[in-house]
Every structure is written in structure tokens, then in C-alpha cells.
Amino acid sequence: MKRVIINTYQIGLVFRKGAYQRMLKEGTYWLWPAEKVETYDVTKPFTPAYELNILLQDTQLAEALHVIQVKDHEIVLLYENGLFKQVLTPGRYTYWKAVIDYSFVRADLSKIDITENIDRATLLSKAVTSYVRTASVENYEKAVLFIDGKYQRILDNGVYYWWKNNIGIHVGKVDIRQQQLEINGQEILTRDKAALRLNAWAQYRVVDIEKALLQNKEYEKQLYVTFQLATREYVGGLLFDEILEKKDQLVPFILEKVSAAASALGIAVSGFGIRDIILPGDVKEIMNQVLIAEKKAQANIILRREETASTRSLLNTAKLIEDNPMLFKLKEMEYVEKIAEKINSISVSGNGVLIDQLRQIFVPQK
């Protein structure tokens, strides 16, 4: 007989000539010489040196073990004392039901949705993230989900997680904020064959993501063409001079014309405007000449009006002077005063005839 001691946190398995006999827990045991004991640490996974199926025929040993069978399309998340430890890939694993509290979460990778009770921190951990695919939809976005090319549903803003497998997933996103569309360099002929170039802008917002992405291809390009055709229709139906006179009516016409087509694209148009109307060089030169002629004509009218008023004023003054000799004399003195302001000094020489002449100028005769 030989004495065998099984320490705390150990399990002993007794074999006789290579055949499994029984399991020994903590304590002291006497064995026959032909018997052999293999001890295992219960704080570590059980990795037997013999075929596990044979050992599990012992009911006592089977009840002391967690036996985890992981299929090809599965993974199992192992937790020790409530903390995530590792990912178990396809295979068979055994753990002792002893000191450590083991728990397991089985995940089926053959499906898309993660229905298992797994927190986000675990999904984003380095060990699990290779099995998970994510999609983020921002607060200003909406998205549509396609699985194997088939439309499934609309995704609101948030972060989404799916198991990674051979099933194809595509997320189509749309920005639902107000956006601006530039419509530049539009060469358009008016009804009288004048060539114009227009630069315009439009503001819009996607309101129906299913129409925008599922029922239409490249909705932005289609919206651009719709604005382009509506602008051509309006400009092409008017004469050059009428366009300049009725340019304020262009915006309401375009918005009304585009609204129905935009709605079919899942878009709501909120604004439109013309930034520039660019004329050809020869037309621009003619317009400048017309403008200069108009301004000259206006200047001539104003000049003639002022000349007429001045002449009328002179006529009225002459009539007053004719009726009042004293007024004529005062007018003479006014002119003499203006002349005197230009003279610094006066030198008088000669006889008294000059003095008499000055007196006649400055002193009114009775």
C-alpha cells in the first residue's frame, strides 16, 4: 500500500494499469501499488491526459466539471467571477466547479443580430471585436439597412452591432440637414436668341430616405437637372428685355416647377436664387452704351431745366429793374463792391473829373 495526500484546491484521478478508477477530493488516501494518481489544480482549466469521454462516464467527475462544447458557427464568452476572461472558439473545454465561479455566454455567429446578453464594453474588447461589425449613424443622418442586398429597415441615429459572418450587410446613409446645391455656368438662349449665362443656388433637405435611396439613383444629380430644365424653360420663353424686367418672378416660377419633381425624389426644396446673370461681351457693350446714352439724356434734361429756370429768374430781375431805377443803381453798386474786393489799392491821378466820375458811381443822384 502507498499513501497519497490530495491537498486543498486539488482533485486526484486514480488510474490502474492505464484504466480510470475513481476521483479523489482533498484528503489522505491509501492506494495499491498498481494504482497511480494524477492531481489537477481546480483553479485552472481541466486538461486531461486521457480521453475525456471515458472520464466523463464517472458521474461524480462529470458533476464536478463544466463541459463546454463550441460548434463551428459559435463562440462562447467565458466569465470568471463575473469578469470577461476570453473567447472560446470551436472545440471542447472543461473547467472545475470549485473555487472560481465560471459563467458562459453562447453566441450564434450564423445570424446577424446580437440577441445575447452581452454588454457594449465586452463587444468592443480586443478579444471580441474581431467577431463584431459596427455601423454608426450620426445625429444628422438616417440610414437604410440592406442584408444580402435586400432592404430591411430604416436606421435612426445611434451605433449598431452585428455578428461578423458571410452574410452581406450594407448601410446606406443620407445627411438630413439642409444642404446647398450650386447651379453654375448655365448657357441659355432667350426667345430672341440672346445668349445668357446664369449662376444660381438652391437649398434642399432629404425628407424621405426610402424614396431618395431605394426609388432613385443619384438623387442629387436628378435634382440638379430638374432645376436646370426649369430655369431653361423660364428664360427660353421670354425676350431679353423681359427677363431683365421680370427677373423677380423667376424664383417663384422655379420653386413651383421643381417642387413636385423634388417630392418624388424624397426631397423638400426650401430656397432658390440667381447669383449672377452674365451677358455676352457684345451685348454687355451695347447695354453699357444704352446706359450711357440714357444718363446723358437725363443730364441734358436737368441742364435745360436749370438753364430755363435761370433765364426765367434773369427775366424777372430785368423787369423789376426796369420798373425801379433805384434797384438798378443798387445792382450797379453790388457789382462795384465785388470788383473792389479784388483790388488791394487804388491810385488816383489827374484832375477832378475822375473824382466826379467816382462820385457818380457811388453816390446816387437825386
ZAMARGU-4260 file (C-alpha; in steps of 0.2 Angstrom, whole numbers, plus 5000, padded with zeros to 4 digits):
<rodrens>
0) 5000/5000/5000 | 5006/5018/4997 | 5000/5034/5005 | 4993/5048/4994 | 4989/5066/5000
5) 4977/5077/4990 | 4979/5095/4995 | 4966/5109/4996 | 4961/5115/4979 | 4966/5099/4971
10) 4957/5084/4963 | 4965/5067/4961 | 4961/5054/4947 | 4966/5036/4951 | 4971/5025/4937
15) 4975/5006/4937 | 4986/5000/4923 | 4980/5015/4912 | 4962/5012/4916 | 4952/5026/4925
20) 4946/5020/4943 | 4939/5035/4953 | 4941/5053/4958 | 4949/5059/4975 | 4945/5075/4983
25) 4955/5084/4997 | 4962/5071/5010 | 4974/5057/5013 | 4972/5040/5004 | 4980/5023/5004
30) 4982/5015/4986 | 4988/4998/4980 | 5005/4998/4971 | 4997/4996/4954 | 4987/5012/4956
35) 4993/5028/4950 | 4986/5046/4955 | 4986/5061/4944 | 4982/5078/4953 | 4974/5093/4945
40) 4973/5111/4951 | 4955/5116/4952 | 4959/5134/4949 | 4964/5130/4932 | 4955/5123/4917
45) 4955/5104/4916 | 4966/5097/4903 | 4966/5078/4905 | 4980/5067/4898 | 4966/5053/4894
50) 4951/5053/4883 | 4938/5065/4891 | 4923/5054/4885 | 4930/5040/4895 | 4932/5050/4911
55) 4915/5058/4910 | 4907/5041/4912 | 4911/5043/4930 | 4895/5053/4936 | 4905/5061/4951
60) 4918/5068/4939 | 4905/5074/4927 | 4896/5083/4940 | 4912/5092/4946 | 4916/5099/4929
65) 4909/5112/4917 | 4910/5104/4899 | 4908/5117/4886 | 4905/5111/4868 | 4908/5125/4855
70) 4901/5122/4837 | 4909/5128/4821 | 4897/5143/4819 | 4898/5148/4838 | 4909/5156/4850
75) 4907/5156/4869 | 4912/5170/4881 | 4920/5164/4897 | 4917/5174/4913 | 4927/5171/4929
80) 4919/5178/4944 | 4908/5190/4933 | 4923/5197/4923 | 4925/5193/4905 | 4940/5182/4903
85) 4942/5175/4885 | 4933/5169/4869 | 4931/5150/4867 | 4932/5146/4849 | 4925/5129/4841
90) 4931/5114/4852 | 4928/5106/4869 | 4933/5114/4885 | 4932/5108/4904 | 4933/5119/4920
95) 4931/5113/4938 | 4916/5118/4948 | 4926/5124/4963 | 4934/5140/4969 | 4931/5150/4953
100) 4913/5155/4948 | 4913/5152/4929 | 4899/5158/4918 | 4897/5156/4899 | 4888/5166/4886
105) 4885/5156/4870 | 4884/5166/4854 | 4877/5160/4837 | 4888/5168/4823 | 4877/5161/4809
110) 4864/5175/4812 | 4866/5194/4810 | 4858/5201/4826 | 4866/5201/4843 | 4852/5194/4854
115) 4864/5188/4868 | 4865/5197/4884 | 4882/5205/4880 | 4887/5222/4886 | 4895/5235/4874
120) 4911/5235/4884 | 4913/5217/4880 | 4908/5219/4862 | 4922/5232/4860 | 4935/5222/4869
125) 4950/5217/4859 | 4946/5198/4861 | 4928/5200/4854 | 4929/5215/4842 | 4936/5203/4828
130) 4919/5194/4828 | 4908/5210/4828 | 4905/5223/4814 | 4898/5240/4819 | 4889/5255/4810
135) 4887/5272/4816 | 4873/5284/4811 | 4876/5302/4817 | 4863/5313/4824 | 4861/5322/4807
140) 4859/5306/4797 | 4847/5292/4793 | 4852/5276/4786 | 4844/5261/4777 | 4850/5243/4781
145) 4852/5230/4767 | 4855/5212/4771 | 4861/5201/4757 | 4856/5215/4745 | 4838/5215/4752
150) 4831/5231/4761 | 4827/5228/4779 | 4823/5244/4788 | 4827/5262/4792 | 4841/5265/4805
155) 4839/5280/4816 | 4854/5289/4824 | 4865/5278/4835 | 4878/5264/4835 | 4873/5247/4829
160) 4882/5230/4831 | 4880/5214/4821 | 4890/5197/4821 | 4903/5196/4808 | 4899/5181/4796
165) 4897/5178/4777 | 4880/5187/4777 | 4882/5203/4767 | 4877/5219/4776 | 4877/5237/4769
170) 4871/5253/4777 | 4866/5267/4766 | 4867/5284/4774 | 4859/5301/4770 | 4863/5318/4778
175) 4846/5325/4783 | 4852/5343/4786 | 4848/5357/4775 | 4861/5357/4760 | 4865/5369/4746
180) 4866/5365/4728 | 4876/5376/4716 | 4870/5378/4698 | 4883/5387/4689 | 4888/5391/4671
185) 4870/5388/4663 | 4871/5394/4645 | 4853/5398/4640 | 4846/5406/4624 | 4832/5419/4627
190) 4817/5419/4615 | 4825/5432/4604 | 4841/5422/4603 | 4852/5431/4616 | 4864/5420/4625
195) 4864/5422/4644 | 4874/5413/4657 | 4866/5410/4674 | 4874/5406/4691 | 4861/5400/4704
200) 4859/5391/4720 | 4846/5380/4728 | 4843/5374/4746 | 4835/5357/4750 | 4833/5344/4763
205) 4830/5325/4761 | 4814/5321/4770 | 4810/5303/4763 | 4826/5292/4764 | 4817/5277/4755
210) 4812/5287/4740 | 4829/5295/4740 | 4840/5279/4741 | 4828/5265/4736 | 4817/5273/4722
215) 4830/5284/4714 | 4848/5283/4709 | 4859/5299/4712 | 4845/5310/4718 | 4857/5325/4719
220) 4861/5324/4701 | 4842/5322/4697 | 4838/5337/4707 | 4852/5347/4698 | 4844/5343/4681
225) 4827/5347/4687 | 4832/5365/4692 | 4842/5366/4676 | 4827/5362/4665 | 4815/5373/4674
230) 4827/5388/4673 | 4829/5385/4654 | 4810/5384/4652 | 4808/5401/4660 | 4822/5410/4652
235) 4819/5402/4635 | 4801/5409/4635 | 4805/5427/4637 | 4813/5441/4627 | 4830/5448/4633
240) 4822/5464/4639 | 4808/5454/4648 | 4820/5444/4658 | 4828/5460/4665 | 4811/5467/4669
245) 4804/5450/4676 | 4819/5443/4685 | 4810/5444/4702 | 4797/5432/4695 | 4810/5419/4691
250) 4812/5412/4709 | 4793/5408/4712 | 4791/5400/4695 | 4806/5389/4698 | 4801/5383/4715
255) 4783/5379/4709 | 4790/5370/4694 | 4803/5360/4704 | 4793/5355/4720 | 4783/5341/4713
260) 4798/5333/4705 | 4809/5335/4721 | 4795/5327/4731 | 4796/5312/4720 | 4815/5311/4724
265) 4811/5312/4743 | 4817/5330/4744 | 4809/5346/4750 | 4816/5362/4742 | 4817/5377/4753
270) 4825/5390/4743 | 4832/5396/4726 | 4841/5411/4720 | 4850/5419/4705 | 4868/5424/4710
275) 4873/5431/4693 | 4867/5435/4676 | 4882/5436/4664 | 4879/5444/4647 | 4890/5441/4631
280) 4903/5454/4628 | 4894/5462/4613 | 4878/5463/4622 | 4886/5470/4638 | 4894/5483/4627
285) 4878/5488/4619 | 4869/5489/4637 | 4883/5500/4643 | 4881/5511/4628 | 4862/5512/4631
290) 4865/5516/4649 | 4877/5530/4645 | 4865/5537/4632 | 4851/5537/4645 | 4862/5545/4658
295) 4867/5559/4645 | 4849/5562/4641 | 4844/5563/4659 | 4859/5575/4662 | 4854/5586/4647
300) 4836/5587/4653 | 4842/5593/4670 | 4854/5605/4662 | 4840/5613/4651 | 4828/5613/4666
305) 4841/5623/4676 | 4845/5635/4661 | 4826/5638/4659 | 4825/5642/4677 | 4840/5653/4677
310) 4834/5663/4662 | 4816/5665/4670 | 4825/5672/4685 | 4835/5684/4675 | 4819/5690/4665
315) 4810/5693/4682 | 4825/5703/4688 | 4826/5713/4672 | 4808/5718/4674 | 4810/5723/4692
320) 4825/5734/4687 | 4816/5742/4673 | 4801/5747/4684 | 4813/5753/4698 | 4828/5764/4694
325) 4834/5763/4712 | 4835/5744/4711 | 4846/5746/4695 | 4858/5758/4705 | 4859/5745/4719
330) 4863/5732/4707 | 4877/5743/4700 | 4884/5746/4717 | 4884/5727/4721 | 4895/5724/4705
335) 4906/5738/4710 | 4908/5730/4728 | 4913/5713/4720 | 4926/5722/4709 | 4933/5732/4724
340) 4935/5715/4734 | 4948/5710/4720 | 4958/5726/4722 | 4971/5729/4736 | 4974/5748/4732
345) 4968/5762/4720 | 4980/5776/4714 | 4971/5792/4708 | 4979/5805/4697 | 4973/5818/4686
350) 4960/5832/4688 | 4944/5832/4697 | 4935/5824/4683 | 4939/5807/4689 | 4933/5811/4707
355) 4917/5817/4699 | 4915/5801/4690 | 4918/5790/4706 | 4905/5801/4715 | 4893/5797/4701
360) 4896/5779/4703 | 4895/5778/4722 | 4883/5792/4726 | 4865/5790/4720 | 4859/5806/4711
365) 4843/5814/4717
</rodrens>
